């Protein structure tokens, strides 16, 4: 083997492992451990001193630059602004006048309520036909008398004819009572809309409504009228000529409302060239114009 081969073989050999004494702490001797602990104790002592006296001179000769001082001022400005805002809010709250709190002072005292004498002479419903056996409908009819119903019927029928209600049928007293009963029943049996009361869906079916009145007939609710002081009977009304239709040379005309609806003339149709602009109805000048504006019923 040559000298070069011997040197290369020696360089590739791994170094021998050294035996380490593990009797100490992590390979350290007892003296080394004690020296490290002493240094740690000194650091703890120095940190305690710095906390007690933060302005203790450390011996350094540091002089802050102008940039550092400006940055410090910038950091302090938001804090100052926040303090100023808090002071302003405090001043505003001080100027607000708060309402005085009502203090209730409770005392013990013997309360003697005043007992009022109940006078039965003018109380209750004065109807000799009512007794302990009377039903709810009897009390209702004693308050909602037939005279009131007749006035509503007259006003409703006249109003419907005046408005030329389509397929209007004269409203009678018995039918009006059925209308009232169904209307009072609706809040007890709530539906989403009016049509659902006459729905044939088995989930929404309420047979009482369709049994006693059709849905179309219940449409009389649109014509219910209770105005006793009708506008046609108030103020002064002056007749005017019915305007011509656009593009027509004929004199304008409208059907006379009194001639068409009065019972004396048996609903005779008659055209008139005059009308009342306030009531928007056609009327003969004589005598229908006076009848319409002076008589409640005709």
C-alpha positions as a LaTeX table, in Angstrom:
\begin{tabular}{lrrr}
\hline
Residue & $x$ (\AA) & $y$ (\AA) & $z$ (\AA) \\
\hline
Unk1 & 0.00 & 0.00 & 0.00 \\
Unk2 & 1.40 & 3.40 & $-0.97$ \\
Unk3 & 1.67 & 6.39 & 1.31 \\
Unk4 & $-1.22$ & 8.21 & $-0.49$ \\
Unk5 & $-3.58$ & 5.28 & 0.01 \\
Unk6 & $-2.64$ & 5.07 & 3.67 \\
Unk7 & $-3.35$ & 8.78 & 4.22 \\
Unk8 & $-6.75$ & 8.59 & 2.49 \\
Unk9 & $-7.75$ & 5.56 & 4.56 \\
Unk10 & $-6.84$ & 7.37 & 7.76 \\
Unk11 & $-8.89$ & 10.47 & 6.77 \\
Unk12 & $-12.03$ & 8.42 & 6.17 \\
Unk13 & $-11.90$ & 6.74 & 9.56 \\
Unk14 & $-14.41$ & 8.09 & 12.11 \\
Unk15 & $-12.99$ & 9.68 & 15.27 \\
Unk16 & $-13.23$ & 7.70 & 18.43 \\
Unk17 & $-16.11$ & 8.53 & 20.78 \\
Unk18 & $-15.24$ & 10.20 & 24.06 \\
Unk19 & $-16.68$ & 9.00 & 27.30 \\
Unk20 & $-18.79$ & 11.68 & 29.01 \\
Unk21 & $-19.24$ & 11.85 & 32.75 \\
Unk22 & $-23.01$ & 11.86 & 33.38 \\
Unk23 & $-22.76$ & 12.10 & 37.12 \\
Unk24 & $-23.33$ & 15.90 & 36.91 \\
Unk25 & $-26.19$ & 17.98 & 35.38 \\
Unk26 & $-26.31$ & 17.44 & 31.61 \\
Unk27 & $-22.60$ & 16.83 & 31.44 \\
Unk28 & $-21.77$ & 19.90 & 33.61 \\
Unk29 & $-19.72$ & 19.70 & 36.67 \\
Unk30 & $-21.08$ & 20.80 & 40.00 \\
Unk31 & $-18.92$ & 23.93 & 39.96 \\
Unk32 & $-20.25$ & 24.96 & 36.54 \\
Unk33 & $-23.85$ & 24.49 & 37.70 \\
Unk34 & $-23.30$ & 26.63 & 40.81 \\
Unk35 & $-21.74$ & 29.41 & 38.76 \\
Unk36 & $-24.75$ & 29.46 & 36.38 \\
Unk37 & $-27.22$ & 29.59 & 39.29 \\
Unk38 & $-25.34$ & 32.49 & 40.84 \\
Unk39 & $-25.59$ & 34.42 & 37.57 \\
Unk40 & $-29.34$ & 33.74 & 37.37 \\
Unk41 & $-29.84$ & 35.04 & 40.93 \\
Unk42 & $-28.01$ & 38.24 & 40.04 \\
Unk43 & $-30.27$ & 38.79 & 36.98 \\
Unk44 & $-33.41$ & 38.35 & 39.07 \\
Unk45 & $-32.16$ & 40.82 & 41.63 \\
Unk46 & $-31.33$ & 43.40 & 38.97 \\
Unk47 & $-34.78$ & 43.02 & 37.35 \\
Unk48 & $-36.47$ & 43.61 & 40.72 \\
Unk49 & $-34.49$ & 46.79 & 41.24 \\
Unk50 & $-35.42$ & 48.10 & 37.78 \\
Unk51 & $-39.11$ & 47.51 & 38.44 \\
Unk52 & $-39.04$ & 49.38 & 41.74 \\
Unk53 & $-37.14$ & 52.33 & 40.29 \\
Unk54 & $-37.78$ & 52.61 & 36.54 \\
Unk55 & $-35.78$ & 55.86 & 36.32 \\
Unk56 & $-32.61$ & 54.30 & 37.74 \\
Unk57 & $-29.62$ & 55.45 & 35.73 \\
Unk58 & $-28.36$ & 52.52 & 33.70 \\
Unk59 & $-25.12$ & 54.27 & 32.86 \\
Unk60 & $-25.96$ & 54.61 & 29.18 \\
Unk61 & $-25.53$ & 57.91 & 27.36 \\
Unk62 & $-28.54$ & 57.57 & 24.97 \\
Unk63 & $-29.81$ & 60.83 & 23.50 \\
Unk64 & $-33.15$ & 60.64 & 21.65 \\
Unk65 & $-33.18$ & 61.93 & 18.12 \\
Unk66 & $-35.69$ & 64.44 & 16.75 \\
Unk67 & $-37.50$ & 61.69 & 14.84 \\
Unk68 & $-38.00$ & 59.68 & 18.04 \\
Unk69 & $-39.40$ & 62.70 & 19.87 \\
Unk70 & $-41.83$ & 63.46 & 17.04 \\
Unk71 & $-43.03$ & 59.85 & 16.98 \\
Unk72 & $-43.59$ & 59.99 & 20.74 \\
Unk73 & $-45.67$ & 63.17 & 20.33 \\
Unk74 & $-47.71$ & 61.55 & 17.58 \\
Unk75 & $-48.50$ & 58.65 & 19.87 \\
Unk76 & $-49.62$ & 61.00 & 22.63 \\
Unk77 & $-51.89$ & 63.15 & 20.41 \\
Unk78 & $-54.73$ & 60.58 & 20.03 \\
Unk79 & $-54.77$ & 60.05 & 23.78 \\
Unk80 & $-55.05$ & 63.81 & 24.34 \\
Unk81 & $-57.84$ & 64.11 & 21.76 \\
Unk82 & $-59.74$ & 61.26 & 23.42 \\
Unk83 & $-59.40$ & 62.93 & 26.80 \\
Unk84 & $-60.67$ & 66.23 & 25.35 \\
Unk85 & $-63.68$ & 64.49 & 23.79 \\
Unk86 & $-64.50$ & 62.82 & 27.08 \\
Unk87 & $-64.31$ & 66.20 & 28.83 \\
Unk88 & $-66.65$ & 67.76 & 26.21 \\
Unk89 & $-69.17$ & 64.94 & 26.62 \\
Unk90 & $-69.00$ & 65.36 & 30.37 \\
Unk91 & $-69.66$ & 69.11 & 30.06 \\
Unk92 & $-72.68$ & 68.49 & 27.79 \\
Unk93 & $-74.11$ & 65.95 & 30.21 \\
Unk94 & $-73.68$ & 68.41 & 33.06 \\
Unk95 & $-75.66$ & 71.05 & 31.14 \\
Unk96 & $-78.60$ & 68.68 & 30.44 \\
Unk97 & $-81.43$ & 69.21 & 32.87 \\
Unk98 & $-82.64$ & 65.84 & 34.03 \\
Unk99 & $-86.28$ & 65.54 & 35.12 \\
Unk100 & $-86.83$ & 65.28 & 38.79 \\
Unk101 & $-87.55$ & 61.79 & 40.01 \\
Unk102 & $-90.95$ & 61.43 & 41.61 \\
Unk103 & $-90.52$ & 59.94 & 45.01 \\
Unk104 & $-93.51$ & 58.07 & 46.39 \\
Unk105 & $-93.70$ & 57.99 & 50.14 \\
Unk106 & $-95.75$ & 55.07 & 51.35 \\
Unk107 & $-97.55$ & 55.36 & 54.64 \\
Unk108 & $-99.70$ & 52.97 & 56.59 \\
Unk109 & $-103.26$ & 54.16 & 56.92 \\
Unk110 & $-106.68$ & 52.60 & 57.14 \\
Unk111 & $-108.29$ & 52.93 & 53.72 \\
Unk112 & $-112.02$ & 53.49 & 53.68 \\
Unk113 & $-113.32$ & 53.44 & 50.08 \\
Unk114 & $-116.33$ & 55.51 & 49.18 \\
Unk115 & $-119.23$ & 53.26 & 48.33 \\
Unk116 & $-121.51$ & 54.79 & 45.70 \\
Unk117 & $-125.16$ & 53.96 & 45.69 \\
Unk118 & $-126.20$ & 52.25 & 42.46 \\
Unk119 & $-129.28$ & 53.84 & 40.95 \\
Unk120 & $-131.33$ & 51.34 & 38.96 \\
Unk121 & $-134.00$ & 53.78 & 37.83 \\
Unk122 & $-132.19$ & 54.84 & 34.62 \\
Unk123 & $-129.93$ & 51.84 & 34.06 \\
Unk124 & $-130.21$ & 48.82 & 31.82 \\
Unk125 & $-132.45$ & 48.19 & 28.83 \\
Unk126 & $-136.03$ & 49.28 & 29.35 \\
Unk127 & $-137.87$ & 46.53 & 27.53 \\
Unk128 & $-140.74$ & 44.66 & 29.08 \\
Unk129 & $-140.23$ & 41.78 & 26.67 \\
Unk130 & $-136.81$ & 40.96 & 28.13 \\
Unk131 & $-136.42$ & 38.68 & 31.12 \\
Unk132 & $-134.03$ & 36.11 & 32.52 \\
Unk133 & $-134.94$ & 33.65 & 29.78 \\
Unk134 & $-134.15$ & 36.08 & 26.94 \\
Unk135 & $-131.35$ & 35.14 & 24.55 \\
Unk136 & $-128.49$ & 37.21 & 23.23 \\
Unk137 & $-130.29$ & 37.96 & 19.98 \\
Unk138 & $-133.23$ & 39.39 & 21.92 \\
Unk139 & $-130.98$ & 41.92 & 23.63 \\
Unk140 & $-129.36$ & 42.77 & 20.30 \\
Unk141 & $-132.70$ & 43.42 & 18.63 \\
Unk142 & $-133.82$ & 45.60 & 21.53 \\
Unk143 & $-130.85$ & 47.89 & 20.85 \\
Unk144 & $-130.68$ & 47.54 & 17.07 \\
Unk145 & $-134.35$ & 48.27 & 16.52 \\
Unk146 & $-136.40$ & 47.81 & 13.37 \\
Unk147 & $-136.64$ & 51.58 & 12.94 \\
Unk148 & $-132.86$ & 51.81 & 12.66 \\
Unk149 & $-132.80$ & 48.90 & 10.21 \\
Unk150 & $-135.50$ & 50.49 & 8.02 \\
Unk151 & $-133.52$ & 53.74 & 7.77 \\
Unk152 & $-130.40$ & 51.82 & 6.73 \\
Unk153 & $-132.39$ & 49.84 & 4.16 \\
Unk154 & $-133.88$ & 52.97 & 2.59 \\
Unk155 & $-130.52$ & 54.71 & 2.39 \\
Unk156 & $-128.79$ & 51.60 & 1.04 \\
Unk157 & $-131.36$ & 50.90 & $-1.66$ \\
Unk158 & $-131.44$ & 54.55 & $-2.77$ \\
Unk159 & $-127.65$ & 54.77 & $-2.78$ \\
Unk160 & $-127.30$ & 51.58 & $-4.83$ \\
Unk161 & $-129.79$ & 52.81 & $-7.44$ \\
Unk162 & $-128.12$ & 56.19 & $-7.55$ \\
Unk163 & $-124.76$ & 54.55 & $-8.20$ \\
Unk164 & $-126.32$ & 52.28 & $-10.84$ \\
Unk165 & $-125.16$ & 49.15 & $-9.02$ \\
Unk166 & $-125.02$ & 46.23 & $-11.43$ \\
Unk167 & $-127.78$ & 43.63 & $-10.99$ \\
Unk168 & $-128.96$ & 45.29 & $-7.80$ \\
Unk169 & $-131.78$ & 43.52 & $-6.00$ \\
Unk170 & $-133.91$ & 45.36 & $-3.47$ \\
Unk171 & $-132.60$ & 44.65 & 0.03 \\
Unk172 & $-135.22$ & 43.43 & 2.50 \\
Unk173 & $-135.17$ & 43.44 & 6.29 \\
Unk174 & $-134.84$ & 39.67 & 6.76 \\
Unk175 & $-131.94$ & 39.48 & 4.33 \\
Unk176 & $-130.23$ & 42.37 & 6.05 \\
Unk177 & $-130.37$ & 40.53 & 9.39 \\
Unk178 & $-128.68$ & 37.53 & 7.76 \\
Unk179 & $-126.03$ & 39.87 & 6.40 \\
Unk180 & $-125.42$ & 41.24 & 9.92 \\
Unk181 & $-125.21$ & 37.75 & 11.42 \\
Unk182 & $-122.60$ & 36.59 & 8.91 \\
Unk183 & $-120.60$ & 39.77 & 9.39 \\
Unk184 & $-120.56$ & 39.27 & 13.17 \\
Unk185 & $-119.51$ & 35.64 & 12.68 \\
Unk186 & $-116.48$ & 36.49 & 10.52 \\
Unk187 & $-114.19$ & 37.69 & 13.36 \\
Unk188 & $-115.01$ & 34.49 & 15.23 \\
Unk189 & $-113.95$ & 32.40 & 12.23 \\
Unk190 & $-110.95$ & 34.23 & 10.83 \\
Unk191 & $-109.93$ & 33.85 & 7.19 \\
Unk192 & $-107.17$ & 35.34 & 5.09 \\
Unk193 & $-109.58$ & 37.14 & 2.74 \\
Unk194 & $-113.30$ & 37.49 & 2.11 \\
Unk195 & $-113.43$ & 34.84 & $-0.63$ \\
Unk196 & $-112.24$ & 32.08 & 1.71 \\
Unk197 & $-115.51$ & 32.22 & 3.65 \\
Unk198 & $-117.20$ & 30.74 & 0.56 \\
Unk199 & $-114.34$ & 28.42 & $-0.34$ \\
Unk200 & $-115.24$ & 24.78 & $-1.12$ \\
Unk201 & $-111.81$ & 23.54 & $-0.09$ \\
Unk202 & $-112.28$ & 20.91 & 2.62 \\
Unk203 & $-109.52$ & 22.57 & 4.67 \\
Unk204 & $-111.19$ & 26.00 & 4.55 \\
Unk205 & $-114.84$ & 25.06 & 4.25 \\
Unk206 & $-117.29$ & 27.05 & 6.40 \\
Unk207 & $-120.73$ & 25.90 & 5.19 \\
Unk208 & $-122.70$ & 28.41 & 7.28 \\
Unk209 & $-121.80$ & 31.27 & 4.93 \\
Unk210 & $-122.68$ & 29.66 & 1.60 \\
Unk211 & $-125.80$ & 28.09 & 3.13 \\
Unk212 & $-127.44$ & 31.38 & 4.10 \\
Unk213 & $-126.07$ & 33.84 & 1.50 \\
Unk214 & $-124.12$ & 33.63 & $-1.74$ \\
Unk215 & $-120.81$ & 35.36 & $-2.09$ \\
Unk216 & $-122.08$ & 37.70 & $-4.82$ \\
Unk217 & $-125.08$ & 38.71 & $-2.73$ \\
Unk218 & $-122.80$ & 39.51 & 0.20 \\
Unk219 & $-121.41$ & 42.20 & $-2.09$ \\
Unk220 & $-124.17$ & 44.47 & $-0.77$ \\
Unk221 & $-121.55$ & 45.50 & 1.77 \\
Unk222 & $-120.23$ & 47.89 & $-0.89$ \\
Unk223 & $-123.57$ & 49.72 & $-0.95$ \\
Unk224 & $-124.43$ & 49.81 & 2.76 \\
Unk225 & $-125.28$ & 53.43 & 3.40 \\
Unk226 & $-126.29$ & 55.09 & 6.67 \\
Unk227 & $-125.95$ & 58.77 & 5.80 \\
Unk228 & $-129.14$ & 60.42 & 7.02 \\
Unk229 & $-127.94$ & 63.86 & 5.95 \\
Unk230 & $-127.73$ & 63.05 & 2.24 \\
Unk231 & $-125.81$ & 65.58 & 0.18 \\
Unk232 & $-128.60$ & 65.79 & $-2.38$ \\
Unk233 & $-130.90$ & 67.24 & 0.31 \\
Unk234 & $-128.43$ & 69.88 & 1.46 \\
Unk235 & $-127.23$ & 73.20 & 0.05 \\
Unk236 & $-128.43$ & 74.63 & $-3.26$ \\
Unk237 & $-128.19$ & 72.70 & $-6.53$ \\
Unk238 & $-128.30$ & 74.33 & $-9.95$ \\
Unk239 & $-129.06$ & 72.42 & $-13.18$ \\
Unk240 & $-126.68$ & 72.51 & $-16.14$ \\
Unk241 & $-126.90$ & 71.17 & $-19.68$ \\
Unk242 & $-125.59$ & 67.69 & $-20.28$ \\
Unk243 & $-122.36$ & 68.01 & $-22.31$ \\
Unk244 & $-122.24$ & 66.57 & $-25.80$ \\
Unk245 & $-120.33$ & 63.41 & $-26.54$ \\
Unk246 & $-116.96$ & 63.94 & $-28.26$ \\
Unk247 & $-117.40$ & 64.25 & $-32.04$ \\
Unk248 & $-121.20$ & 64.37 & $-31.84$ \\
Unk249 & $-123.44$ & 67.25 & $-32.98$ \\
Unk250 & $-126.46$ & 66.02 & $-31.01$ \\
Unk251 & $-127.55$ & 67.65 & $-27.78$ \\
Unk252 & $-126.27$ & 65.73 & $-24.77$ \\
Unk253 & $-128.79$ & 63.78 & $-22.72$ \\
Unk254 & $-128.92$ & 61.48 & $-19.72$ \\
Unk255 & $-131.56$ & 59.28 & $-18.19$ \\
Unk256 & $-133.64$ & 61.05 & $-15.53$ \\
Unk257 & $-132.91$ & 59.37 & $-12.24$ \\
Unk258 & $-136.29$ & 60.21 & $-10.64$ \\
Unk259 & $-138.30$ & 59.05 & $-13.64$ \\
Unk260 & $-136.37$ & 55.78 & $-13.72$ \\
Unk261 & $-136.59$ & 54.95 & $-10.01$ \\
Unk262 & $-139.75$ & 56.50 & $-8.62$ \\
Unk263 & $-142.57$ & 54.12 & $-7.81$ \\
Unk264 & $-145.29$ & 56.51 & $-9.02$ \\
Unk265 & $-144.10$ & 56.31 & $-12.65$ \\
Unk266 & $-143.29$ & 52.59 & $-12.46$ \\
Unk267 & $-139.62$ & 53.03 & $-13.41$ \\
Unk268 & $-140.38$ & 54.77 & $-16.68$ \\
Unk269 & $-137.25$ & 55.58 & $-18.70$ \\
Unk270 & $-137.01$ & 59.20 & $-19.79$ \\
Unk271 & $-134.10$ & 61.15 & $-21.21$ \\
Unk272 & $-133.28$ & 64.68 & $-20.05$ \\
Unk273 & $-130.86$ & 67.26 & $-21.40$ \\
Unk274 & $-130.21$ & 68.61 & $-17.89$ \\
Unk275 & $-128.28$ & 67.25 & $-14.95$ \\
Unk276 & $-127.07$ & 68.13 & $-11.45$ \\
Unk277 & $-123.24$ & 68.43 & $-11.54$ \\
Unk278 & $-122.89$ & 68.08 & $-7.74$ \\
Unk279 & $-124.89$ & 64.82 & $-7.60$ \\
Unk280 & $-123.82$ & 63.66 & $-11.09$ \\
Unk281 & $-127.31$ & 62.51 & $-12.11$ \\
Unk282 & $-129.60$ & 63.38 & $-15.02$ \\
Unk283 & $-132.87$ & 65.06 & $-14.01$ \\
Unk284 & $-135.89$ & 66.62 & $-15.63$ \\
Unk285 & $-136.07$ & 70.29 & $-14.76$ \\
Unk286 & $-139.74$ & 70.06 & $-13.77$ \\
Unk287 & $-140.65$ & 68.45 & $-11.43$ \\
Unk288 & $-137.91$ & 65.82 & $-10.94$ \\
Unk289 & $-135.15$ & 68.28 & $-10.09$ \\
Unk290 & $-137.09$ & 69.60 & $-7.10$ \\
Unk291 & $-138.24$ & 66.14 & $-5.99$ \\
Unk292 & $-134.73$ & 64.73 & $-6.03$ \\
Unk293 & $-133.30$ & 67.54 & $-3.88$ \\
Unk294 & $-136.15$ & 67.93 & $-1.39$ \\
Unk295 & $-137.74$ & 64.52 & $-0.74$ \\
Unk296 & $-135.90$ & 61.78 & 1.16 \\
Unk297 & $-137.91$ & 59.00 & $-0.48$ \\
Unk298 & $-140.05$ & 59.06 & $-3.60$ \\
\hline
\end{tabular}
